[in-house]
Amino acid sequence: MPPLAYFGIESSGLSLAIDLLILFVVVLYLSLIYWTYADAQRRIADPMLVACSTAASLFPFVGTIIYMILRPPEYLEDVRERELEMQAAEARMHELDSSLCPHCDYRVERDFVRCPSCLRKLKERCTNCSRPLDKAWTICPYCETEVAAAPPARRMARRRSGAQPEGDRSEIREATAATAAPVKGARARAAEARAADEDERSARVAAREAARRQSGGGRAGPRGERAQPSS
């Protein structure tokens, strides 16, 4: 059988080269269809859109080029990893926020009963094992002791209103003044607490010195009385 004559040229070498070129173009066309289908599955979650992208790639080379222009820029795995990283970051931020003092935003630990900066009480202790308890707990998880519920603030205010109305008014005024006043920084409150501690220490030292002086003056009296007969 004589070889096919391409472009009116009867040559076995030219016919072989053209046949190989046609085979290469067909393989490339089928490979682009498969690549479009595989890439669409990795980038698109909707199977209908995946089928549309594969159908568009059936148009020789043009459909694949259009898909490359309109395809999503990220893989589905990358999107999921980014979402997991965002969730982990949010969880870390939540843990960091929960480990701050609600009054002065100072860093506290979970087992702290008082804030070391503003000296305000953060948790209550168990009546049996004296371990710090969370406000949402109804039972101690360490010794299984029931946590006594705090009385409602309204009832306490009503009870106090009949006995000490002036005291309640002063407390209300102090509370409103405290809420209206600007919140001081953690360093300022720490400085105030240190100043109060220094004042207490100085008062104790002064009281000790006064007690020593009084004890020394009381002992000097009998010595003076004993010295008078000798003169």
TISEMI-291422 format. One record per atom (N, C-alpha, C): residue number from 1; residue in one letter; atom name; x negated, y, z negated. Coordinates in steps of 0.2 Angstrom, whole numbers. Each point is the difference from the previous one (the first is absolute). Last residue first. Layout:
> NUM; A; CA; X; Y; Z .
...
// end
This chain:
> 231; S; N; -101; 284; -740 .
> 231; S; CA; -2; 6; -1 .
> 231; S; C; 1; 3; -7 .
> 230; S; N; 8; -21; 7 .
> 230; S; CA; -7; -1; -1 .
> 230; S; C; -3; 7; -1 .
> 229; P; N; 24; -3; 4 .
> 229; P; CA; -3; -1; -7 .
> 229; P; C; -7; 0; -1 .
> 228; Q; N; 9; 4; 22 .
> 228; Q; CA; 1; 5; -4 .
> 228; Q; C; -2; -2; -7 .
> 227; A; N; -1; -15; 19 .
> 227; A; CA; -6; 5; -1 .
> 227; A; C; 1; 5; -5 .
> 226; R; N; 18; -15; 7 .
> 226; R; CA; -5; -4; -4 .
> 226; R; C; -6; 5; -2 .
> 225; E; N; 17; 8; 14 .
> 225; E; CA; 2; 0; -7 .
> 225; E; C; -5; -4; -4 .
> 224; G; N; -4; 2; 23 .
> 224; G; CA; -1; 6; -3 .
> 224; G; C; 2; 0; -8 .
> 223; R; N; 3; -19; 14 .
> 223; R; CA; -7; 1; -2 .
> 223; R; C; -1; 7; -3 .
> 222; P; N; 22; -6; 7 .
> 222; P; CA; -2; -4; -6 .
> 222; P; C; -8; 1; -1 .
> 221; G; N; 9; 11; 19 .
> 221; G; CA; 3; 2; -6 .
> 221; G; C; -3; -3; -6 .
> 220; A; N; -5; -7; 23 .
> 220; A; CA; -5; 5; -3 .
> 220; A; C; 3; 3; -7 .
> 219; R; N; 12; -15; 14 .
> 219; R; CA; -5; -4; -4 .
> 219; R; C; -5; 5; -3 .
> 218; G; N; 18; 8; 14 .
> 218; G; CA; 3; -4; -6 .
> 218; G; C; -6; -3; -4 .
> 217; G; N; -5; 10; 21 .
> 217; G; CA; 1; 5; -5 .
> 217; G; C; 3; -3; -7 .
> 216; G; N; -5; -14; 19 .
> 216; G; CA; -6; 3; -3 .
> 216; G; C; 1; 5; -5 .
> 215; S; N; 18; -9; 12 .
> 215; S; CA; -2; -5; -4 .
> 215; S; C; -7; 2; -3 .
> 214; Q; N; 10; 15; 15 .
> 214; Q; CA; 4; -1; -6 .
> 214; Q; C; -2; -5; -5 .
> 213; R; N; -11; 2; 21 .
> 213; R; CA; -1; 6; -4 .
> 213; R; C; 4; 0; -7 .
> 212; R; N; 3; -17; 17 .
> 212; R; CA; -6; -1; -4 .
> 212; R; C; -2; 6; -4 .
> 211; A; N; 20; 1; 13 .
> 211; A; CA; 0; -5; -5 .
> 211; A; C; -6; -1; -4 .
> 210; A; N; 0; 15; 18 .
> 210; A; CA; 3; 3; -5 .
> 210; A; C; 1; -5; -6 .
> 209; E; N; -10; -8; 20 .
> 209; E; CA; -4; 5; -4 .
> 209; E; C; 3; 3; -6 .
> 208; R; N; 13; -14; 14 .
> 208; R; CA; -5; -4; -3 .
> 208; R; C; -4; 5; -4 .
> 207; A; N; 15; 10; 14 .
> 207; A; CA; 4; -3; -6 .
> 207; A; C; -5; -4; -4 .
> 206; A; N; -8; 9; 20 .
> 206; A; CA; 1; 5; -5 .
> 206; A; C; 3; -3; -6 .
> 205; V; N; -3; -14; 18 .
> 205; V; CA; -6; 1; -3 .
> 205; V; C; 1; 6; -5 .
> 204; R; N; 19; -6; 12 .
> 204; R; CA; -2; -5; -4 .
> 204; R; C; -7; 1; -4 .
> 203; A; N; 7; 15; 17 .
> 203; A; CA; 5; 1; -6 .
> 203; A; C; -2; -6; -5 .
> 202; S; N; -11; 0; 20 .
> 202; S; CA; -2; 5; -4 .
> 202; S; C; 4; 1; -6 .
> 201; R; N; 7; -16; 16 .
> 201; R; CA; -6; -2; -3 .
> 201; R; C; -3; 6; -5 .
> 200; E; N; 19; 4; 13 .
> 200; E; CA; 2; -4; -6 .
> 200; E; C; -7; -3; -3 .
> 199; D; N; -2; 14; 18 .
> 199; D; CA; 3; 4; -5 .
> 199; D; C; 1; -5; -6 .
> 198; E; N; -8; -9; 20 .
> 198; E; CA; -5; 3; -4 .
> 198; E; C; 3; 4; -5 .
> 197; D; N; 15; -11; 13 .
> 197; D; CA; -4; -5; -3 .
> 197; D; C; -5; 4; -4 .
> 196; A; N; 12; 13; 14 .
> 196; A; CA; 4; -2; -6 .
> 196; A; C; -3; -5; -4 .
> 195; A; N; -10; 6; 20 .
> 195; A; CA; 0; 6; -4 .
> 195; A; C; 4; -2; -7 .
> 194; R; N; 0; -16; 18 .
> 194; R; CA; -6; 1; -3 .
> 194; R; C; -1; 5; -5 .
> 193; A; N; 20; -1; 13 .
> 193; A; CA; -1; -6; -5 .
> 193; A; C; -6; 0; -4 .
> 192; E; N; 2; 16; 17 .
> 192; E; CA; 4; 2; -5 .
> 192; E; C; 0; -6; -6 .
> 191; A; N; -11; -4; 21 .
> 191; A; CA; -3; 5; -4 .
> 191; A; C; 4; 2; -6 .
> 190; A; N; 10; -14; 15 .
> 190; A; CA; -6; -4; -3 .
> 190; A; C; -4; 5; -5 .
> 189; R; N; 17; 9; 14 .
> 189; R; CA; 3; -3; -6 .
> 189; R; C; -5; -4; -4 .
> 188; A; N; -7; 11; 20 .
> 188; A; CA; 2; 5; -5 .
> 188; A; C; 3; -4; -6 .
> 187; R; N; -6; -13; 18 .
> 187; R; CA; -6; 3; -3 .
> 187; R; C; 2; 5; -6 .
> 186; A; N; 16; -9; 15 .
> 186; A; CA; -2; -5; -5 .
> 186; A; C; -6; 2; -4 .
> 185; G; N; 18; 19; 9 .
> 185; G; CA; -5; -5; 3 .
> 185; G; C; -2; -5; -5 .
> 184; K; N; 24; 13; -2 .
> 184; K; CA; -8; 1; 0 .
> 184; K; C; -3; -5; 3 .
> 183; V; N; 25; 10; 5 .
> 183; V; CA; -4; -6; -2 .
> 183; V; C; -7; 1; 0 .
> 182; P; N; 19; 19; -3 .
> 182; P; CA; -4; -4; 5 .
> 182; P; C; -4; -5; -3 .
> 181; A; N; 24; 8; -10 .
> 181; A; CA; -7; 2; 0 .
> 181; A; C; -4; -4; 5 .
> 180; A; N; 23; -4; -4 .
> 180; A; CA; 0; 6; 4 .
> 180; A; C; -8; 2; 0 .
> 179; T; N; 7; -19; -13 .
> 179; T; CA; 1; -1; 7 .
> 179; T; C; -1; 6; 4 .
> 178; A; N; -2; 2; -23 .
> 178; A; CA; -6; -4; 2 .
> 178; A; C; 1; -2; 8 .
> 177; A; N; 16; 13; -11 .
> 177; A; CA; -6; 4; 1 .
> 177; A; C; -5; -5; 2 .
> 176; T; N; 20; -10; -5 .
> 176; T; CA; 1; 4; 6 .
> 176; T; C; -6; 4; 1 .
> 175; A; N; 0; -12; -19 .
> 175; A; CA; 0; -5; 6 .
> 175; A; C; 0; 4; 6 .
> 174; E; N; 2; 11; -21 .
> 174; E; CA; -7; -2; 1 .
> 174; E; C; 0; -4; 7 .
> 173; R; N; 21; 7; -7 .
> 173; R; CA; -4; 5; 2 .
> 173; R; C; -7; -2; 2 .
> 172; I; N; 14; -16; -10 .
> 172; I; CA; 2; 1; 7 .
> 172; I; C; -4; 6; 3 .
> 171; E; N; -4; -4; -23 .
> 171; E; CA; -3; -6; 4 .
> 171; E; C; 2; 1; 8 .
> 170; S; N; 10; 15; -16 .
> 170; S; CA; -7; 1; 1 .
> 170; S; C; -4; -5; 4 .
> 169; R; N; 23; -3; -5 .
> 169; R; CA; -1; 5; 4 .
> 169; R; C; -7; 2; 1 .
> 168; D; N; 5; -17; -15 .
> 168; D; CA; 1; -2; 7 .
> 168; D; C; -1; 6; 5 .
> 167; G; N; -1; 5; -23 .
> 167; G; CA; -6; -4; 2 .
> 167; G; C; 1; -2; 7 .
> 166; E; N; 18; 11; -10 .
> 166; E; CA; -6; 4; 1 .
> 166; E; C; -6; -3; 3 .
> 165; P; N; 19; -13; -7 .
> 165; P; CA; 1; 4; 6 .
> 165; P; C; -6; 4; 2 .
> 164; Q; N; 4; -21; -17 .
> 164; Q; CA; -5; 6; 1 .
> 164; Q; C; 1; 3; 7 .
> 163; A; N; 16; -16; -8 .
> 163; A; CA; -4; 0; -6 .
> 163; A; C; -4; 7; 1 .
> 162; G; N; 15; -8; 18 .
> 162; G; CA; 4; 1; -6 .
> 162; G; C; -5; 2; -6 .
> 161; S; N; -10; -5; 20 .
> 161; S; CA; 4; 6; 1 .
> 161; S; C; 4; 2; -6 .
> 160; R; N; -12; -21; 3 .
> 160; R; CA; -4; 5; -2 .
> 160; R; C; 3; 7; 0 .
> 159; R; N; 11; -19; 10 .
> 159; R; CA; -1; -1; -8 .
> 159; R; C; -4; 6; -3 .
> 158; R; N; 2; 0; 23 .
> 158; R; CA; 7; 1; -3 .
> 158; R; C; -1; -1; -7 .
> 157; A; N; -18; -5; 13 .
> 157; A; CA; 1; 8; 0 .
> 157; A; C; 6; 1; -4 .
> 156; M; N; -5; -22; 4 .
> 156; M; CA; -4; 3; -5 .
> 156; M; C; 1; 7; -1 .
> 155; R; N; 11; -11; 17 .
> 155; R; CA; 3; -2; -6 .
> 155; R; C; -4; 3; -6 .
> 154; R; N; -8; 3; 22 .
> 154; R; CA; 6; 4; -1 .
> 154; R; C; 3; -2; -7 .
> 153; A; N; -19; -12; 9 .
> 153; A; CA; -2; 7; -3 .
> 153; A; C; 7; 4; -1 .
> 152; P; N; -1; -27; -3 .
> 152; P; CA; 0; 5; 5 .
> 152; P; C; -1; 7; -3 .
> 151; P; N; -13; -22; -10 .
> 151; P; CA; 7; 3; 0 .
> 151; P; C; 1; 6; 5 .
> 150; A; N; -17; -22; 3 .
> 150; A; CA; 0; 7; -3 .
> 150; A; C; 7; 3; 0 .
> 149; A; N; -6; -27; -2 .
> 149; A; CA; 1; 6; 5 .
> 149; A; C; 1; 6; -4 .
> 148; A; N; -16; -22; -6 .
> 148; A; CA; 6; 4; -2 .
> 148; A; C; 1; 6; 5 .
> 147; V; N; -11; -25; 5 .
> 147; V; CA; -1; 7; 0 .
> 147; V; C; 6; 4; -2 .
> 146; E; N; -7; -26; -5 .
> 146; E; CA; 4; 4; 3 .
> 146; E; C; -2; 7; -1 .
> 145; T; N; -17; -21; 0 .
> 145; T; CA; 4; 4; -4 .
> 145; T; C; 4; 5; 4 .
> 144; E; N; -17; -17; 7 .
> 144; E; CA; 7; -1; 1 .
> 144; E; C; 4; 3; -5 .
> 143; C; N; -25; 1; 4 .
> 143; C; CA; 3; -3; -6 .
> 143; C; C; 7; -2; 0 .
> 142; Y; N; -11; 10; 19 .
> 142; Y; CA; -6; -3; -3 .
> 142; Y; C; 3; -4; -6 .
> 141; P; N; 13; 14; 15 .
> 141; P; CA; -2; -6; 3 .
> 141; P; C; -6; -4; -4 .
> 140; C; N; 22; 16; -9 .
> 140; C; CA; -8; 0; 1 .
> 140; C; C; -2; -6; 3 .
> 139; I; N; 24; 12; 6 .
> 139; I; CA; -3; -5; -5 .
> 139; I; C; -8; 0; 1 .
> 138; T; N; 14; 15; 12 .
> 138; T; CA; 5; -2; -5 .
> 138; T; C; -3; -5; -5 .
> 137; W; N; -12; 19; 19 .
> 137; W; CA; 1; -7; -3 .
> 137; W; C; 5; 0; -6 .
> 136; A; N; -7; 20; 13 .
> 136; A; CA; 5; -4; 3 .
> 136; A; C; 1; -7; -3 .
> 135; K; N; -17; 16; -7 .
> 135; K; CA; 6; 3; -2 .
> 135; K; C; 6; -5; 3 .
> 134; D; N; -24; -11; -7 .
> 134; D; CA; 3; 5; 5 .
> 134; D; C; 7; 2; -1 .
> 133; L; N; -20; -7; -18 .
> 133; L; CA; 6; -2; 3 .
> 133; L; C; 2; 5; 6 .
> 132; P; N; -23; -8; -17 .
> 132; P; CA; 4; 5; 3 .
> 132; P; C; 5; -3; 5 .
> 131; R; N; -8; -12; -23 .
> 131; R; CA; -2; 1; 6 .
> 131; R; C; 4; 6; 4 .
> 130; S; N; 2; -11; -23 .
> 130; S; CA; -3; 7; 1 .
> 130; S; C; -3; 1; 7 .
> 129; C; N; 14; -19; -11 .
> 129; C; CA; -7; -1; 2 .
> 129; C; C; -4; 6; 1 .
> 128; N; N; 23; 1; -8 .
> 128; N; CA; -3; -6; -3 .
> 128; N; C; -7; -1; 2 .
> 127; T; N; 14; 18; 7 .
> 127; T; CA; 0; 0; -7 .
> 127; T; C; -3; -6; -3 .
> 126; C; N; -8; 13; 23 .
> 126; C; CA; 5; -5; -3 .
> 126; C; C; 0; -1; -7 .
> 125; R; N; -5; 24; 13 .
> 125; R; CA; -3; -7; -2 .
> 125; R; C; 5; -5; -2 .
> 124; E; N; 1; 22; 19 .
> 124; E; CA; 2; -3; -7 .
> 124; E; C; -4; -6; -2 .
> 123; K; N; -7; 21; 18 .
> 123; K; CA; 3; -7; -1 .
> 123; K; C; 2; -1; -7 .
> 122; L; N; -10; 21; 7 .
> 122; L; CA; 2; -3; 7 .
> 122; L; C; 4; -6; -1 .
> 121; K; N; -6; 24; -14 .
> 121; K; CA; 1; -7; -1 .
> 121; K; C; 2; -3; 7 .
> 120; R; N; -17; 21; -3 .
> 120; R; CA; 7; -1; -1 .
> 120; R; C; 1; -8; 1 .
> 119; L; N; -21; 15; 1 .
> 119; L; CA; 2; -3; -6 .
> 119; L; C; 8; -2; -1 .
> 118; C; N; -15; 9; 19 .
> 118; C; CA; 5; 5; -3 .
> 118; C; C; 3; -3; -7 .
> 117; S; N; -19; -12; 11 .
> 117; S; CA; -1; 8; 1 .
> 117; S; C; 5; 4; -3 .
> 116; P; N; -1; -25; -1 .
> 116; P; CA; -6; 3; -4 .
> 116; P; C; -1; 8; 2 .
> 115; C; N; 24; -15; -2 .
> 115; C; CA; -5; 3; 5 .
> 115; C; C; -6; 3; -3 .
> 114; R; N; 14; -21; -10 .
> 114; R; CA; 0; 7; 0 .
> 114; R; C; -5; 2; 5 .
> 113; V; N; 4; -23; -2 .
> 113; V; CA; 6; 2; -3 .
> 113; V; C; 1; 8; 0 .
> 112; F; N; -13; -19; 17 .
> 112; F; CA; -1; 6; -4 .
> 112; F; C; 7; 2; -3 .
> 111; D; N; -6; -18; 16 .
> 111; D; CA; 1; -2; -7 .
> 111; D; C; -1; 6; -5 .
> 110; R; N; -3; 1; 24 .
> 110; R; CA; 7; -3; -1 .
> 110; R; C; 1; -1; -7 .
> 109; E; N; -17; 20; 7 .
> 109; E; CA; 1; -7; 1 .
> 109; E; C; 7; -2; -2 .
> 108; V; N; -8; 25; 10 .
> 108; V; CA; 1; -4; -6 .
> 108; V; C; 1; -7; 2 .
> 107; R; N; -6; 27; 9 .
> 107; R; CA; -1; -7; 1 .
> 107; R; C; 0; -4; -6 .
> 106; Y; N; 13; 24; 4 .
> 106; Y; CA; -7; -3; -2 .
> 106; Y; C; 0; -7; 1 .
> 105; D; N; 19; 17; 2 .
> 105; D; CA; -4; -3; 6 .
> 105; D; C; -7; -2; -1 .
> 104; C; N; 18; 9; -16 .
> 104; C; CA; -6; 4; 2 .
> 104; C; C; -4; -3; 6 .
> 103; H; N; 21; -9; -8 .
> 103; H; CA; 1; 7; -3 .
> 103; H; C; -6; 4; 3 .
> 102; P; N; 3; -24; 5 .
> 102; P; CA; 6; 4; 3 .
> 102; P; C; 0; 7; -3 .
> 101; C; N; -22; -16; 4 .
> 101; C; CA; 5; 2; -5 .
> 101; C; C; 5; 4; 3 .
> 100; L; N; -11; -19; 14 .
> 100; L; CA; -2; 7; -2 .
> 100; L; C; 5; 2; -6 .
> 99; S; N; -1; -21; 13 .
> 99; S; CA; -5; 0; -5 .
> 99; S; C; -2; 7; -2 .
> 98; S; N; 17; -5; 18 .
> 98; S; CA; 2; -3; -7 .
> 98; S; C; -5; 0; -5 .
> 97; D; N; -6; 8; 21 .
> 97; D; CA; 5; 4; -3 .
> 97; D; C; 3; -2; -6 .
> 96; L; N; -15; -14; 12 .
> 96; L; CA; -3; 6; -2 .
> 96; L; C; 4; 5; -4 .
> 95; E; N; 10; -19; 11 .
> 95; E; CA; -4; -2; -6 .
> 95; E; C; -4; 6; -3 .
> 94; H; N; 11; 4; 20 .
> 94; H; CA; 5; -1; -5 .
> 94; H; C; -3; -2; -6 .
> 93; M; N; -14; 2; 19 .
> 93; M; CA; 2; 6; -3 .
> 93; M; C; 5; 0; -5 .
> 92; R; N; -6; -20; 10 .
> 92; R; CA; -6; 3; -4 .
> 92; R; C; 2; 6; -2 .
> 91; A; N; 15; -10; 14 .
> 91; A; CA; 0; -3; -6 .
> 91; A; C; -6; 2; -5 .
> 90; E; N; 2; 9; 22 .
> 90; E; CA; 5; 2; -4 .
> 90; E; C; 0; -3; -7 .
> 89; A; N; -15; -8; 16 .
> 89; A; CA; -2; 7; -3 .
> 89; A; C; 5; 3; -4 .
> 88; A; N; 5; -21; 10 .
> 88; A; CA; -5; -1; -5 .
> 88; A; C; -3; 7; -3 .
> 87; Q; N; 15; 0; 19 .
> 87; Q; CA; 3; -2; -6 .
> 87; Q; C; -4; -1; -6 .
> 86; M; N; -9; 6; 21 .
> 86; M; CA; 4; 6; -3 .
> 86; M; C; 3; -3; -6 .
> 85; E; N; -12; -16; 12 .
> 85; E; CA; -4; 5; -4 .
> 85; E; C; 3; 6; -3 .
> 84; L; N; 13; -16; 13 .
> 84; L; CA; -2; -3; -6 .
> 84; L; C; -5; 5; -4 .
> 83; E; N; 7; 7; 21 .
> 83; E; CA; 5; 0; -5 .
> 83; E; C; -1; -3; -6 .
> 82; R; N; -16; -2; 17 .
> 82; R; CA; 1; 7; -2 .
> 82; R; C; 5; 1; -5 .
> 81; E; N; -2; -21; 10 .
> 81; E; CA; -6; 1; -4 .
> 81; E; C; 0; 8; -3 .
> 80; R; N; 16; -6; 16 .
> 80; R; CA; 2; -4; -6 .
> 80; R; C; -6; 2; -5 .
> 79; V; N; -3; 8; 22 .
> 79; V; CA; 5; 3; -4 .
> 79; V; C; 2; -3; -6 .
> 78; D; N; -16; -11; 13 .
> 78; D; CA; -2; 7; -2 .
> 78; D; C; 5; 4; -4 .
> 77; E; N; 7; -20; 11 .
> 77; E; CA; -4; -1; -6 .
> 77; E; C; -3; 6; -3 .
> 76; L; N; 12; 2; 21 .
> 76; L; CA; 4; -1; -6 .
> 76; L; C; -4; -2; -6 .
> 75; Y; N; -12; 15; 18 .
> 75; Y; CA; 3; -7; -1 .
> 75; Y; C; 4; 0; -6 .
> 74; E; N; -4; 23; 15 .
> 74; E; CA; -2; -4; -6 .
> 74; E; C; 3; -7; 1 .
> 73; P; N; 6; 18; 15 .
> 73; P; CA; -8; 1; -1 .
> 73; P; C; -3; -5; -5 .
> 72; P; N; 22; -4; 17 .
> 72; P; CA; -1; 3; -6 .
> 72; P; C; -8; 0; -2 .
> 71; R; N; 9; 2; 26 .
> 71; R; CA; 0; -5; -6 .
> 71; R; C; -2; 3; -6 .
> 70; L; N; 2; 10; 23 .
> 70; L; CA; 5; 0; -4 .
> 70; L; C; 0; -4; -6 .
> 69; I; N; -17; 0; 17 .
> 69; I; CA; 1; 7; -1 .
> 69; I; C; 5; 1; -6 .
> 68; M; N; -5; -21; 9 .
> 68; M; CA; -6; 2; -3 .
> 68; M; C; 1; 7; -2 .
> 67; Y; N; 17; -10; 13 .
> 67; Y; CA; 0; -2; -7 .
> 67; Y; C; -6; 2; -4 .
> 66; I; N; 1; 6; 23 .
> 66; I; CA; 5; 3; -3 .
> 66; I; C; 0; -2; -8 .
> 65; I; N; -14; -12; 14 .
> 65; I; CA; -3; 7; -1 .
> 65; I; C; 5; 4; -4 .
> 64; T; N; 7; -21; 7 .
> 64; T; CA; -5; -1; -5 .
> 64; T; C; -3; 7; -2 .
> 63; G; N; 15; -2; 19 .
> 63; G; CA; 3; -1; -7 .
> 63; G; C; -4; 0; -6 .
> 62; V; N; -10; 1; 22 .
> 62; V; CA; 4; 7; -2 .
> 62; V; C; 3; -1; -6 .
> 61; F; N; -11; -19; 10 .
> 61; F; CA; -4; 5; -3 .
> 61; F; C; 3; 6; -2 .
> 60; P; N; 16; -16; 13 .
> 60; P; CA; -7; -1; 0 .
> 60; P; C; -4; 7; -2 .
> 59; F; N; 23; -9; -10 .
> 59; F; CA; -2; 5; 6 .
> 59; F; C; -7; 0; 0 .
> 58; L; N; 9; -11; -18 .
> 58; L; CA; 0; -4; 6 .
> 58; L; C; -1; 4; 7 .
> 57; S; N; 1; 9; -23 .
> 57; S; CA; -7; -2; 2 .
> 57; S; C; 0; -5; 6 .
> 56; A; N; 20; 7; -11 .
> 56; A; CA; -3; 6; 3 .
> 56; A; C; -7; -2; 3 .
> 55; A; N; 11; -16; -14 .
> 55; A; CA; 4; 1; 7 .
> 55; A; C; -3; 6; 4 .
> 54; T; N; -8; -3; -22 .
> 54; T; CA; -2; -6; 4 .
> 54; T; C; 3; 1; 7 .
> 53; S; N; 7; 15; -16 .
> 53; S; CA; -7; 2; 2 .
> 53; S; C; -3; -6; 5 .
> 52; C; N; 22; -3; -10 .
> 52; C; CA; 0; 5; 5 .
> 52; C; C; -7; 2; 3 .
> 51; A; N; 2; -16; -18 .
> 51; A; CA; 3; -2; 7 .
> 51; A; C; 0; 5; 5 .
> 50; V; N; -5; 7; -21 .
> 50; V; CA; -6; -4; 2 .
> 50; V; C; 2; -3; 7 .
> 49; L; N; 16; 12; -12 .
> 49; L; CA; -5; 4; 3 .
> 49; L; C; -6; -4; 3 .
> 48; M; N; 17; -11; -12 .
> 48; M; CA; 3; 2; 6 .
> 48; M; C; -5; 5; 4 .
> 47; P; N; -5; -9; -22 .
> 47; P; CA; -2; -5; 6 .
> 47; P; C; 3; 2; 6 .
> 46; D; N; -9; 15; -21 .
> 46; D; CA; 6; -2; 3 .
> 46; D; C; -1; -4; 6 .
> 45; A; N; -18; 9; -12 .
> 45; A; CA; 3; -4; -4 .
> 45; A; C; 7; -3; 3 .
> 44; I; N; -25; 9; 10 .
> 44; I; CA; 7; 2; 0 .
> 44; I; C; 3; -6; -4 .
> 43; R; N; -23; -1; 4 .
> 43; R; CA; 1; 8; -2 .
> 43; R; C; 7; 1; -1 .
> 42; R; N; -9; -22; 6 .
> 42; R; CA; -4; 3; -6 .
> 42; R; C; 1; 7; -2 .
> 41; Q; N; 11; -11; 19 .
> 41; Q; CA; 2; -3; -6 .
> 41; Q; C; -4; 2; -6 .
> 40; A; N; -5; 9; 21 .
> 40; A; CA; 6; 2; -2 .
> 40; A; C; 2; -3; -7 .
> 39; D; N; -19; -8; 11 .
> 39; D; CA; -1; 7; -3 .
> 39; D; C; 6; 3; -3 .
> 38; A; N; 1; -21; 12 .
> 38; A; CA; -3; -1; -6 .
> 38; A; C; -1; 7; -4 .
> 37; Y; N; 9; 1; 22 .
> 37; Y; CA; 5; -4; -4 .
> 37; Y; C; -3; -1; -7 .
> 36; T; N; -13; 10; 17 .
> 36; T; CA; 5; 4; -2 .
> 36; T; C; 5; -3; -5 .
> 35; W; N; -17; -13; 10 .
> 35; W; CA; -3; 5; -5 .
> 35; W; C; 5; 5; -3 .
> 34; Y; N; 6; -16; 17 .
> 34; Y; CA; -1; -3; -6 .
> 34; Y; C; -2; 5; -5 .
> 33; I; N; 2; 8; 21 .
> 33; I; CA; 6; -2; -2 .
> 33; I; C; 0; -3; -7 .
> 32; L; N; -20; 4; 12 .
> 32; L; CA; 3; 6; -3 .
> 32; L; C; 7; -1; -3 .
> 31; S; N; -11; -18; 11 .
> 31; S; CA; -3; 1; -7 .
> 31; S; C; 3; 7; -2 .
> 30; L; N; 7; -7; 21 .
> 30; L; CA; 3; -4; -5 .
> 30; L; C; -3; 1; -7 .
> 29; Y; N; -9; 12; 18 .
> 29; Y; CA; 7; 2; -1 .
> 29; Y; C; 3; -4; -5 .
> 28; L; N; -22; -6; 6 .
> 28; L; CA; 0; 7; -3 .
> 28; L; C; 7; 2; -2 .
> 27; V; N; -3; -19; 14 .
> 27; V; CA; -2; -1; -7 .
> 27; V; C; 0; 6; -4 .
> 26; V; N; 4; 3; 23 .
> 26; V; CA; 6; -4; -3 .
> 26; V; C; -2; -1; -7 .
> 25; V; N; -17; 10; 12 .
> 25; V; CA; 5; 4; -1 .
> 25; V; C; 6; -3; -3 .
> 24; F; N; -18; -14; 6 .
> 24; F; CA; -2; 5; -5 .
> 24; F; C; 6; 5; -2 .
> 23; L; N; 2; -14; 19 .
> 23; L; CA; 1; -4; -6 .
> 23; L; C; -2; 4; -6 .
> 22; I; N; -3; 10; 21 .
> 22; I; CA; 7; 0; -2 .
> 22; I; C; 1; -4; -6 .
> 21; L; N; -22; 1; 7 .
> 21; L; CA; 2; 7; -2 .
> 21; L; C; 8; 0; -2 .
> 20; L; N; -10; -19; 10 .
> 20; L; CA; -2; 0; -7 .
> 20; L; C; 2; 7; -3 .
> 19; D; N; 4; -4; 23 .
> 19; D; CA; 4; -4; -4 .
> 19; D; C; -2; 0; -8 .
> 18; I; N; -12; 12; 16 .
> 18; I; CA; 6; 3; -1 .
> 18; I; C; 5; -4; -4 .
> 17; A; N; -22; -8; 5 .
> 17; A; CA; 0; 6; -4 .
> 17; A; C; 7; 3; -1 .
> 16; L; N; -2; -18; 15 .
> 16; L; CA; -1; -2; -7 .
> 16; L; C; 0; 5; -4 .
> 15; S; N; 1; 6; 23 .
> 15; S; CA; 6; -3; -3 .
> 15; S; C; 0; -3; -7 .
> 14; L; N; -19; 8; 11 .
> 14; L; CA; 4; 6; -2 .
> 14; L; C; 7; -3; -2 .
> 13; G; N; -16; -16; 7 .
> 13; G; CA; -2; 4; -6 .
> 13; G; C; 4; 5; -2 .
> 12; S; N; 5; -12; 20 .
> 12; S; CA; 1; -4; -6 .
> 12; S; C; -2; 4; -6 .
> 11; S; N; 9; 11; 23 .
> 11; S; CA; -6; -2; -4 .
> 11; S; C; 1; -3; -6 .
> 10; E; N; 13; 14; 21 .
> 10; E; CA; -1; -7; -2 .
> 10; E; C; -6; -2; -3 .
> 9; I; N; 16; 23; 3 .
> 9; I; CA; -7; -2; 0 .
> 9; I; C; 0; -7; -3 .
> 8; G; N; 19; 15; 1 .
> 8; G; CA; -2; -2; 7 .
> 8; G; C; -7; -2; 1 .
> 7; F; N; 11; 6; -21 .
> 7; F; CA; -2; 6; 4 .
> 7; F; C; -2; -2; 7 .
> 6; Y; N; 0; -21; -13 .
> 6; Y; CA; 2; 6; -3 .
> 6; Y; C; -3; 6; 4 .
> 5; A; N; 5; -27; 5 .
> 5; A; CA; -3; 6; 2 .
> 5; A; C; 2; 6; -3 .
> 4; L; N; -1; -28; -8 .
> 4; L; CA; 4; 6; 2 .
> 4; L; C; -4; 6; 2 .
> 3; P; N; -9; -25; 5 .
> 3; P; CA; 1; 5; -6 .
> 3; P; C; 5; 5; 2 .
> 2; P; N; 2; -24; 12 .
> 2; P; CA; -5; 6; 0 .
> 2; P; C; 2; 4; -6 .
> 1; M; N; 2; -27; 1 .
> 1; M; CA; 4; 6; 0 .
> 1; M; C; -4; 6; 0 .
// end
